[in-house]
Amino acid sequence: MLYSTGEKPGNGKYVCKICGQKVILDDTTDTLPPCPKCKKTNYRKL
């Protein structure tokens, strides 16, 4: 399943679909940011 910037998919590790950069959300209210490395907006959960 893909997640996009601005969504609140829950805590866990997410990886950018384009460059593989990992983003960790610590709380269920955290929002996915644009990728800090390539600025793209699609993630998948690890």
Backbone as JSON Lines, residues from 0, in Angstrom:
{"i":0,"aa":"M","n":[0.84,-1.19,0.0],"ca":[0.0,0.0,0.0],"c":[0.88,1.25,0.0]}
{"i":1,"aa":"L","n":[0.48,2.24,-0.76],"ca":[1.24,3.49,-0.84],"c":[0.6,4.55,0.05]}
{"i":2,"aa":"Y","n":[1.47,5.36,0.63],"ca":[1.03,6.49,1.45],"c":[1.62,7.75,0.86]}
{"i":3,"aa":"S","n":[0.95,8.88,1.05],"ca":[1.41,10.14,0.47],"c":[1.65,11.19,1.55]}
{"i":4,"aa":"T","n":[2.48,12.17,1.19],"ca":[2.73,13.31,2.06],"c":[1.39,13.91,2.49]}
{"i":5,"aa":"G","n":[1.31,14.24,3.79],"ca":[0.09,14.83,4.33],"c":[-0.82,13.83,5.01]}
{"i":6,"aa":"E","n":[-0.63,12.55,4.72],"ca":[-1.45,11.51,5.37],"c":[-0.93,11.22,6.77]}
{"i":7,"aa":"K","n":[-1.8,10.66,7.61],"ca":[-1.43,10.24,8.97],"c":[-1.64,8.73,9.05]}
{"i":8,"aa":"P","n":[-0.68,7.96,8.5],"ca":[-0.86,6.51,8.41],"c":[-0.56,5.74,9.69]}
{"i":9,"aa":"G","n":[-0.15,6.43,10.75],"ca":[0.17,5.74,12.0],"c":[1.67,5.63,12.2]}
{"i":10,"aa":"N","n":[2.05,5.27,13.44],"ca":[3.48,5.2,13.72],"c":[4.13,4.01,13.01]}
{"i":11,"aa":"G","n":[5.42,4.17,12.75],"ca":[6.16,3.12,12.06],"c":[7.21,3.7,11.13]}
{"i":12,"aa":"K","n":[7.85,2.82,10.38],"ca":[8.89,3.22,9.43],"c":[8.31,3.21,8.03]}
{"i":13,"aa":"Y","n":[8.61,4.27,7.3],"ca":[8.14,4.42,5.91],"c":[9.35,4.7,5.05]}
{"i":14,"aa":"V","n":[9.3,4.22,3.81],"ca":[10.43,4.4,2.9],"c":[9.93,5.07,1.61]}
{"i":15,"aa":"C","n":[10.68,6.06,1.15],"ca":[10.34,6.77,-0.08],"c":[10.37,5.8,-1.26]}
{"i":16,"aa":"K","n":[9.34,5.82,-2.05],"ca":[9.24,4.91,-3.2],"c":[10.28,5.23,-4.26]}
{"i":17,"aa":"I","n":[10.73,6.48,-4.34],"ca":[11.68,6.9,-5.37],"c":[13.14,6.65,-4.97]}
{"i":18,"aa":"C","n":[13.56,7.17,-3.81],"ca":[14.99,7.12,-3.46],"c":[15.32,6.17,-2.31]}
{"i":19,"aa":"G","n":[14.31,5.67,-1.6],"ca":[14.58,4.73,-0.51],"c":[14.87,5.36,0.83]}
{"i":20,"aa":"Q","n":[14.77,6.67,0.93],"ca":[15.01,7.36,2.21],"c":[13.97,6.91,3.23]}
{"i":21,"aa":"K","n":[14.41,6.6,4.45],"ca":[13.49,6.17,5.5],"c":[13.02,7.35,6.34]}
{"i":22,"aa":"V","n":[11.75,7.3,6.71],"ca":[11.16,8.31,7.59],"c":[10.46,7.53,8.7]}
{"i":23,"aa":"I","n":[10.67,7.95,9.96],"ca":[10.04,7.28,11.09],"c":[8.99,8.21,11.7]}
{"i":24,"aa":"L","n":[7.78,7.69,11.83],"ca":[6.71,8.43,12.52],"c":[6.56,7.81,13.9]}
{"i":25,"aa":"D","n":[6.67,8.65,14.94],"ca":[6.64,8.16,16.31],"c":[5.25,8.14,16.93]}
{"i":26,"aa":"D","n":[4.31,8.82,16.32],"ca":[2.99,8.97,16.92],"c":[1.91,8.78,15.87]}
{"i":27,"aa":"T","n":[0.74,8.36,16.27],"ca":[-0.36,8.15,15.33],"c":[-0.87,9.45,14.74]}
{"i":28,"aa":"T","n":[-0.52,10.59,15.34],"ca":[-0.98,11.89,14.81],"c":[0.07,12.56,13.92]}
{"i":29,"aa":"D","n":[1.26,11.94,13.77],"ca":[2.3,12.5,12.9],"c":[1.88,12.41,11.43]}
{"i":30,"aa":"T","n":[2.27,13.43,10.66],"ca":[1.95,13.48,9.24],"c":[3.2,13.17,8.42]}
{"i":31,"aa":"L","n":[3.03,12.44,7.33],"ca":[4.17,12.15,6.46],"c":[4.63,13.44,5.78]}
{"i":32,"aa":"P","n":[5.93,13.75,5.88],"ca":[6.46,14.94,5.22],"c":[6.88,14.61,3.79]}
{"i":33,"aa":"P","n":[7.19,15.62,2.99],"ca":[7.85,15.31,1.71],"c":[9.18,14.62,2.04]}
{"i":34,"aa":"C","n":[9.66,13.78,1.17],"ca":[10.91,13.07,1.42],"c":[12.02,14.09,1.7]}
{"i":35,"aa":"P","n":[12.75,13.91,2.82],"ca":[13.83,14.85,3.15],"c":[14.99,14.81,2.16]}
{"i":36,"aa":"K","n":[15.11,13.74,1.38],"ca":[16.23,13.61,0.45],"c":[15.87,14.08,-0.97]}
{"i":37,"aa":"C","n":[14.75,13.58,-1.52],"ca":[14.43,13.9,-2.92],"c":[13.16,14.74,-3.08]}
{"i":38,"aa":"K","n":[12.46,15.02,-1.97],"ca":[11.26,15.86,-1.96],"c":[10.03,15.23,-2.63]}
{"i":39,"aa":"K","n":[10.1,13.94,-2.98],"ca":[8.94,13.26,-3.55],"c":[7.92,12.98,-2.44]}
{"i":40,"aa":"T","n":[6.76,12.44,-2.79],"ca":[5.67,12.39,-1.82],"c":[5.03,11.01,-1.63]}
{"i":41,"aa":"N","n":[5.61,9.95,-2.2],"ca":[5.02,8.61,-2.05],"c":[5.9,7.69,-1.22]}
{"i":42,"aa":"Y","n":[5.28,6.99,-0.28],"ca":[5.98,6.09,0.63],"c":[5.3,4.74,0.67]}
{"i":43,"aa":"R","n":[6.07,3.75,1.1],"ca":[5.49,2.47,1.47],"c":[5.95,2.16,2.88]}
{"i":44,"aa":"K","n":[5.15,1.38,3.61],"ca":[5.49,1.07,5.0],"c":[6.42,-0.13,5.04]}
{"i":45,"aa":"L","n":[7.41,-0.05,5.93],"ca":[8.35,-1.18,6.1],"c":[7.79,-2.16,7.09]}
